[in-house]
Amino acid sequence: MKTRAIVLTGAIGLALAALTALQAARAGAPAAPGEPARAVRAAAGVAAEGRVITYPDGEVVVGAERSGRLVRVAVSEGQTVRRGDLLAEIESDELRASLAEAQARVAEADAETRLAEATLKRRQDLAQQRIVSPHELDQAQRDLDTARARLETARATVARDQAQLRKTRIVAPISGTVVGRHVDVGEMVETGTRIVTVADLRRLRVEAEADEADAASLAVGAPVAITADGFPGRRFGGRIEEVADSVTLRKLKPQDPGRPTDTRIVAVKVAFAEPTPLKLGTTVELRIQPRAR
C-alpha cells in the first residue's frame, strides 16, 4: 500500500513538471537557461530613438550677405517658395547711386579711349610721312594705354557695385517651404544674420540613434516601424538606408529622463516607405527588424 502511494506521488510530480514545461514553451520562455538575453531582445526588434529631418541640402538657413536695414520681408512661415524667389531686401539707395556714378565713368572712359585710338591712328599716318616725331607717336600710344586702363577700372567698379547690389536681394537657394522667419521689416542686420529657413518637406527621413550593443543587428534595407506621440495607434513604415561606420556619443536627448545621455550609439538614417504626415523635427520611436544571423 505504501509502495503504491509512492509510485502515484511520483507520477503526479512528473505530470506537473511536464505541464509546467509545456506552459513555459507556449509563453516563449528561453529554450535553455544559458541563452543570452540579447537574443531575446533582438527577437522583439532593436529599439531606437530619432527625429524627422530633411535629406542633405534639403534645409537651408538663409543669411544676409551684407549689412543694412531690411526694407522688405517678402515671405511668411508656411509659405512655399521656388528657387530664386525673393525672400527679403536690404536698403540699397546708396549702392544704386554709386552704381550710376560708376556707369557714368565707364561711358566717360570709353569716350576717352575712342579719342585716344583715333589720335594714335592719325599720328601713325603722319609718322609714315615723317611729319610727326617718334616721341609724339609714343605719347599717343601711352595716352591710349592709359585710357584703356581707366576704362577697365571703371568697368570693374561697375561689376563690384552690381555684385553688392545683388546681395541686397536675398533669394531662395532651393525650392521648399519657409519653416522659420527670423527677422522683421526695419531691422538692422549684419553679414551672416539669419533671415529665413527654407526646407524641402517633400522628402523627409529619420535620423536615429541605436545602442552600440545592437550594432550587429543593424543592416541597410532592414524594415523599420516608426511611431510618434502625436499619432497614437499609428505606425509608419520605413527602411534603413544608412548605418554609421563608427560609434559616437549620443546627440539626441532621450525622451525618458531616466535614460543616460552619455551612452555610445550607432547613428542610423531611415527612409520613409510612403509619404508621411510627421512634421520636420518630430521626435519618434523606432523598432528595427534585426539582421538575420
C-alpha positions as CSV (number, residue, x, y, z in Angstrom):
1,M,0.0,0.0,0.0
2,K,2.8,2.3,0.9
3,T,4.7,1.5,-2.2
4,R,1.6,2.2,-4.4
5,A,1.3,5.7,-2.8
6,I,4.9,6.5,-3.5
7,V,4.5,5.5,-7.2
8,L,1.3,7.5,-7.5
9,T,3.0,10.6,-6.0
10,G,5.9,10.3,-8.4
11,A,3.6,10.1,-11.4
12,I,1.8,13.2,-10.3
13,G,5.1,15.0,-9.9
14,L,6.2,14.1,-13.4
15,A,2.9,15.2,-14.9
16,L,3.1,18.6,-13.1
17,A,6.7,19.0,-14.3
18,A,5.7,18.2,-17.9
19,L,2.7,20.7,-17.7
20,T,5.0,23.4,-16.4
21,A,7.5,22.9,-19.2
22,L,4.7,23.0,-21.8
23,Q,3.3,26.2,-20.4
24,A,6.8,27.8,-20.4
25,A,7.3,26.8,-24.0
26,R,4.0,28.4,-25.1
27,A,4.8,31.6,-23.2
28,G,8.0,32.0,-25.2
29,A,10.4,31.1,-22.3
30,P,14.0,30.5,-23.4
31,A,14.7,27.0,-24.6
32,A,17.8,26.8,-22.4
33,P,18.7,28.6,-19.2
34,G,22.0,29.9,-20.7
35,E,20.6,31.6,-23.8
36,P,21.9,35.2,-24.0
37,A,19.3,38.0,-23.1
38,R,20.5,39.8,-26.2
39,A,18.9,37.2,-28.5
40,V,15.6,37.6,-26.7
41,R,15.8,41.4,-27.1
42,A,16.7,41.1,-30.8
43,A,13.7,38.8,-31.5
44,A,11.4,41.7,-30.5
45,G,13.3,44.2,-32.7
46,V,16.0,46.8,-32.0
47,A,14.7,49.9,-30.2
48,A,16.0,53.3,-31.2
49,E,15.0,57.0,-30.9
50,G,15.2,59.6,-33.6
51,R,13.8,62.7,-35.1
52,V,12.5,63.7,-38.6
53,I,15.0,65.6,-40.7
54,T,15.4,66.5,-44.4
55,Y,17.8,64.9,-46.8
56,P,21.2,66.6,-47.3
57,D,20.9,70.1,-48.8
58,G,17.1,69.9,-48.1
59,E,17.1,72.5,-45.3
60,V,18.9,75.9,-45.6
61,V,19.2,78.7,-43.2
62,V,19.4,81.8,-45.5
63,G,21.5,84.6,-44.1
64,A,22.3,88.2,-45.1
65,E,25.4,88.7,-47.3
66,R,25.8,92.3,-46.3
67,S,24.8,94.7,-43.5
68,G,21.9,97.2,-43.7
69,R,18.3,97.9,-42.9
70,L,15.6,95.5,-44.1
71,V,13.1,97.3,-46.2
72,R,11.1,94.2,-47.2
73,V,10.5,90.7,-46.0
74,A,8.5,89.0,-48.8
75,V,7.6,85.7,-47.2
76,S,5.9,84.3,-44.1
77,E,6.2,80.9,-42.3
78,G,4.5,78.1,-44.1
79,Q,4.8,79.8,-47.5
80,T,6.0,77.7,-50.4
81,V,8.8,79.3,-52.5
82,R,10.7,78.3,-55.6
83,R,14.4,78.6,-56.1
84,G,15.3,82.3,-56.9
85,D,12.2,83.8,-55.4
86,L,12.7,87.0,-53.4
87,L,12.8,86.4,-49.6
88,A,13.8,89.8,-48.3
89,E,15.5,93.0,-49.4
90,I,18.1,95.3,-47.8
91,E,18.1,99.0,-48.3
92,S,20.1,99.8,-51.4
93,D,19.7,103.5,-52.3
94,E,23.3,104.4,-51.7
95,L,24.5,101.5,-53.7
96,R,22.3,102.3,-56.6
97,A,23.7,105.9,-56.6
98,S,27.2,104.5,-56.5
99,L,26.5,102.2,-59.4
100,A,25.0,105.0,-61.5
101,E,28.2,107.1,-60.9
102,A,30.4,104.1,-61.9
103,Q,28.4,103.6,-65.1
104,A,28.9,107.2,-66.0
105,R,32.6,106.9,-65.5
106,V,32.6,103.9,-67.9
107,A,30.9,106.0,-70.5
108,E,33.5,108.8,-70.0
109,A,36.4,106.4,-70.1
110,D,35.0,104.7,-73.2
111,A,34.8,108.1,-75.0
112,E,38.4,108.9,-74.0
113,T,39.6,105.5,-75.3
114,R,37.9,106.0,-78.7
115,L,39.6,109.5,-78.9
116,A,43.0,108.1,-78.0
117,E,42.6,105.4,-80.6
118,A,41.7,108.0,-83.3
119,T,44.7,110.2,-82.2
120,L,47.1,107.3,-82.4
121,K,45.8,106.3,-85.9
122,R,46.4,109.9,-87.2
123,R,49.9,110.1,-85.7
124,Q,50.8,106.7,-87.2
125,D,49.7,108.1,-90.6
126,L,51.7,111.3,-90.1
127,A,54.7,109.3,-88.8
128,Q,54.8,107.4,-92.1
129,Q,55.0,110.9,-93.8
130,R,57.7,111.9,-91.3
131,I,55.5,114.8,-90.2
132,V,55.5,113.9,-86.5
133,S,58.4,112.7,-84.4
134,P,58.7,109.2,-82.9
135,H,58.2,110.9,-79.4
136,E,54.8,112.2,-80.4
137,L,53.8,108.7,-81.7
138,D,55.0,107.2,-78.4
139,Q,53.0,109.7,-76.4
140,A,49.8,108.9,-78.4
141,Q,50.3,105.2,-77.7
142,R,50.8,106.0,-74.0
143,D,47.6,108.0,-73.9
144,L,45.7,105.1,-75.5
145,D,47.1,102.6,-72.9
146,T,46.1,105.0,-70.1
147,A,42.6,105.5,-71.4
148,R,42.1,101.7,-71.8
149,A,43.3,101.2,-68.2
150,R,40.8,103.8,-66.9
151,L,38.0,102.1,-68.9
152,E,38.9,98.7,-67.3
153,T,39.0,100.2,-63.8
154,A,35.6,101.9,-64.4
155,R,34.1,98.6,-65.6
156,A,35.5,96.8,-62.6
157,T,33.9,99.3,-60.3
158,V,30.5,98.8,-62.0
159,A,30.9,95.0,-61.6
160,R,31.7,95.4,-57.9
161,D,28.7,97.7,-57.3
162,Q,26.4,95.3,-59.2
163,A,27.6,92.4,-57.1
164,Q,27.0,94.3,-53.9
165,L,23.6,95.4,-55.2
166,R,22.6,91.7,-55.9
167,K,23.5,90.9,-52.2
168,T,20.7,93.3,-51.1
169,R,18.2,91.0,-52.7
170,I,18.0,87.8,-50.6
171,V,16.6,84.9,-52.7
172,A,15.7,81.3,-52.0
173,P,18.6,79.0,-52.8
174,I,16.3,76.0,-53.0
175,S,12.6,75.3,-53.6
176,G,10.7,74.4,-50.5
177,T,8.6,75.7,-47.6
178,V,9.6,78.6,-45.3
179,V,9.8,76.8,-41.9
180,G,11.2,79.8,-40.0
181,R,11.2,83.6,-40.4
182,H,13.8,85.2,-38.1
183,V,13.6,88.9,-38.9
184,D,11.1,91.7,-39.5
185,V,11.0,94.8,-41.7
186,G,13.0,97.7,-40.4
187,E,15.6,95.6,-38.5
188,M,19.3,96.3,-38.9
189,V,21.1,93.1,-40.0
190,E,24.8,92.2,-40.2
191,T,26.5,89.9,-42.6
192,G,25.5,86.4,-41.6
193,T,22.3,87.3,-39.8
194,R,19.7,84.6,-40.2
195,I,16.8,85.8,-42.4
196,V,14.6,82.7,-43.0
197,T,14.9,78.9,-43.0
198,V,13.7,77.0,-46.1
199,A,13.2,73.2,-46.1
200,D,12.1,70.8,-48.8
201,L,9.4,68.9,-47.0
202,R,8.6,66.6,-49.9
203,R,11.5,64.3,-48.9
204,L,11.9,63.6,-45.2
205,R,13.7,60.8,-43.3
206,V,14.6,59.9,-39.8
207,E,17.9,60.4,-38.1
208,A,18.0,57.8,-35.3
209,E,20.4,56.5,-32.6
210,A,20.6,52.8,-31.7
211,D,22.6,51.5,-28.7
212,E,26.0,50.3,-29.6
213,A,25.2,46.8,-28.2
214,D,22.7,46.4,-31.1
215,A,25.3,47.4,-33.8
216,A,25.5,43.8,-35.1
217,S,21.7,43.7,-35.7
218,L,21.6,46.8,-37.9
219,A,21.8,46.5,-41.7
220,V,20.9,48.6,-44.7
221,G,17.5,47.7,-46.0
222,A,16.2,46.4,-42.7
223,P,12.4,47.2,-42.2
224,V,11.6,49.7,-39.5
225,A,8.3,50.6,-37.7
226,I,8.1,54.3,-36.7
227,T,5.8,55.7,-34.1
228,A,5.2,59.2,-32.7
229,D,3.3,60.6,-29.7
230,G,1.4,62.9,-31.9
231,F,-0.1,60.0,-33.8
232,P,-1.2,57.4,-31.2
233,G,-2.0,54.0,-32.6
234,R,-0.4,54.6,-35.9
235,R,2.8,53.1,-37.3
236,F,4.7,54.3,-40.3
237,G,6.9,52.0,-42.3
238,G,10.5,52.7,-43.3
239,R,13.8,51.1,-44.2
240,I,17.4,51.7,-43.1
241,E,19.3,53.4,-45.8
242,E,22.5,54.4,-43.9
243,V,24.4,52.9,-40.9
244,A,27.3,54.8,-39.5
245,D,30.7,53.2,-39.7
246,S,31.7,54.3,-36.2
247,V,30.2,54.5,-32.7
248,T,29.7,58.0,-31.3
249,L,28.2,59.7,-28.2
250,R,24.5,60.4,-28.1
251,K,23.4,63.6,-29.7
252,L,19.6,63.4,-29.4
253,K,18.2,64.0,-25.9
254,P,16.3,60.8,-24.8
255,Q,12.6,61.2,-24.2
256,D,12.9,59.1,-21.0
257,P,14.6,61.4,-18.4
258,G,15.8,58.3,-16.6
259,R,18.0,57.2,-19.5
260,P,21.6,58.2,-19.5
261,T,22.7,60.8,-22.0
262,D,26.4,59.9,-22.2
263,T,25.9,56.5,-23.8
264,R,27.6,55.5,-27.0
265,I,25.4,54.9,-30.1
266,V,25.3,53.9,-33.7
267,A,23.7,56.6,-36.0
268,V,21.2,55.3,-38.4
269,K,19.3,57.0,-41.3
270,V,15.8,55.7,-42.1
271,A,13.8,56.4,-45.2
272,F,10.0,56.5,-45.1
273,A,8.3,53.9,-47.1
274,E,5.5,56.3,-48.1
275,P,4.6,60.0,-47.7
276,T,4.3,60.9,-44.0
277,P,2.2,63.4,-42.1
278,L,5.0,63.7,-39.5
279,K,6.5,67.2,-39.2
280,L,10.1,68.2,-39.5
281,G,11.8,67.9,-36.2
282,T,9.3,65.4,-34.7
283,T,10.8,63.0,-32.1
284,V,9.9,59.4,-33.0
285,E,10.4,55.9,-31.6
286,L,11.7,53.1,-33.9
287,R,11.6,49.4,-33.8
288,I,14.1,47.9,-36.3
289,Q,13.9,44.4,-37.6
290,P,17.3,42.9,-36.7
291,R,19.5,41.4,-39.4
292,A,19.3,37.7,-39.8
293,R,22.3,35.9,-38.2
